[in-house]
Amino acid sequence: MKEESNRPWFVYLLRCNDGSLYTGVSTDVPRRCREHTAGTASRYTRARLPVRLVYQESVANRSAALKRELAIKAMTRSEKLDLIQARQDPHVVSAS
């Protein structure tokens, strides 16, 4: 378990087949995406396959990842879409 504490943590968003967004945390986003795609990662995404990774950000540690996950989950759908768009196009300026 000590090995994992030195690994970077990530917060990620998936776009599900029904258009909904799923937020999660992991130290290995590609592996976690494979688990979601296989239907073994979460009940929510299993019922909404296929899923596609649309956003990820690196954070310092597990605690920071969980806090950021909660912050993103508290965002409105519009705010989440703005976050995704800003990551895809760093030249986009927020309207706020």
N, C-alpha and C positions, 0 to 999 in steps of 0.2 A: 504494500500500500504506500510505502514511502516513495517509491518510484513515481507513482501517479501524482503525488503532491508537487513534484517538480515540473510536471507537464503543464503546458498552458491550457486554460479552459476557454471554451467558446460558447457564445449564445447564438442560436440559429433560428431561422424562421423557414417553415415549409409552406408552400402553397399546395393545398389539397385539391383533389379532383373536383370537389364541389365549390371551389373558389375560396374556401375558408383558409385561415392562416393558423398554423400551429407553432408555438414557441417552445424551445427546449434548450438544454445545456449538455455539453459533452466535452471530453478531452480529445475525442477522435470523431470529428464530424462525418467524414466519409463512411466510417464503420457504422455510425449511428443512422445515417441515411440508408445504408444497405439494410439495417434492421427494420427501419420504417417501411421500406419498399417490400421487404419479406413479410410484413405484417406481424412482426414479433416485438416491436418497440413500444407501441402504445395502442390502447383500445380505440382512441380517437382517430388516429391516422389509419388504422387497420380498416375502419369502416369507410374511409374516404380515399382509397388508393385509385390511381397512383398519386404520389407526392413528388414535389420538385423543390430542391433547395433554392431559396431566393435571397437569403441574407445570412451573413455570419459576421460576428465580431469577436476579437480576442479580448479576454479580460485577465486580470492578474492571478486570480485563484478561484476556488470553488465558491467561496463566500461571495465574492464580487459577481460571479456568474449567476448565482441564485438571486442576488439583489437586482441585477440587471434584467433577468428573466421576469421578475415580478413587475419591474417598471414597464417593460414592454407589454406584458399582459394587461396592465392597467391603461395602456394607450387605447385610443379609439381606433377603429379600422382605418380611418383616413390617416391618422398619425403613423400607423404601421406602414401603410402604403407609401407615405412620404419618406419614411426611414429607408425602405427598400429602394425607392427611386433615387434618393440621395446617394446611396452606396453604389448604385449602378452608374450614376452620372454625377461625379463629384462637383460638377459645375452648376448643379441645380441649387438655387438659393431658396431657402424656406420663406414662405409668405409671412411668417410671424415675426 
